[in-house]
Amino acid sequence: MLAPGIMISACGLLLLGMNNKYSLVVNRIRLLDDEKRKLTVRREEEGLKEYESGRLANISVQIGKLAYRIKLVRNAVIAYSIAVGLFILSCLMIGFLIFFSCTIFSILALLLFLAGMVSVLAGVIYAALETRKGYQIVEIEIHQ
């Protein structure tokens, strides 16, 4: 009963961090989209200078990459949430095992716990890919 409980807490911390990243990425997309809108209006009204045209193209690339990044964050959050659900079910199976002394509950508890660990691994992989994508986006900004 202890291991699934600890993993629920661990996933809670991972979810907290990913939700924070989600908010930051969404905010960045909104800021870039606002800047893109302003540059597009200016282009139609009076034209853009060369560096502004470059910035507009750069923003479009960044928004595309950020859209992919937000999908990775979403997938990590979903994987961690599924893991929490599986760990809760594992705890319930352990509780049923105590009351009913049936070995099927022991097997189910173990299988649910292992499935939860696989889901945590998937979330960690998505989080690592998201970090990599974040670095690529920063490189675009630096090389502008």
Protein Blocks (a to p, Z undefined) as FASTA:
>chain_A
ZZmmmmmmmmmmmmmmmmmmmmmmmmmmmmmmmmmmmmmmmmmmnopafklmmmmmmmmm
mmmmmmmmmmmmmmmmmmmmmmmmmmmmmmmmmmmmmmnopaklmmmmmmmmmmmmmmmm
mmmmmmmmmmmmmmmmmmmmmmZZ
